[in-house]
Amino acid sequence: MLSNLAASLFLTERDPDYYEGLLQSDGKTPVQPPKFRGRVVTTLHKAKEVRPLVEKCITIAKKALPHQDAAAAFETNEERNSDGWRKWRKSEEWQNWNAALAPAVNARRRVFAILRDKEAVEILFEDIAPRFVERPGGYTRIMRLATPRLGDAGQRAILELVGQHDRVKQVSQKPSFETEEDDTSAQPVSSAVSDAPETEGEMTADEEE
């Protein structure tokens, strides 16, 4: 059950073109793509149980990425079973390619033993794992839903991959005030007082003398 739930989470990342012309078991109703990619709705307890399994699969796939990149340096572009491919197959480059790719193949076999779904493994290694290369951990989140499940009133929750539906934090900008150097209309207080006209009843120091 947990393997199917983890595979279902990865399969939500399918290309939308996959669902074009796809029909359900009755042969009439078209299969609708998931409303949100990288997200499944389940009960809270199932989400908590399957989350470590999903995190483990993503970690294994992440560790295999450097080996895939190293093997790409020895890979050939020749078509399979062609003369150029057969020549590459017998060369030393194939030996280096095979040795470099062996850890990645082992990683795919480990993940397939958990998920039991080849398509989910392919999506995980090709699409999902490269997103989290720079992330040290915490690839999923659980969000509780307010409405319970119909039938048994089980508490529902959303299990989703981080990075797609994240909330954008907006930092408030402090108001900027113009300085006296930038404000050309401002005048020093001393000059403004000296230039002001004398009012009646006020005497200067020379008049008092």
Secondary structure, 3 states (H helix, E strand, C coil): CHHHHHHHHHHCCCCHHHHCCCECCCCCCECCCCCCCCEEEEEHHHHHHHHHHHHHHHHHHHHHHHHHHHHHCCCCCCCCCCHHHHHHHCCHHHHHHHHHHHHHHHHHHHHHHHHCCHHHHHHHHHHHHHHHCCCCCCCEEEEECCCCCCCCCCCEEEEEECCCCCCCCCCCCCCCCCCCCCCCCCCCHHHHHHHCCCCCCCCCHHHHC
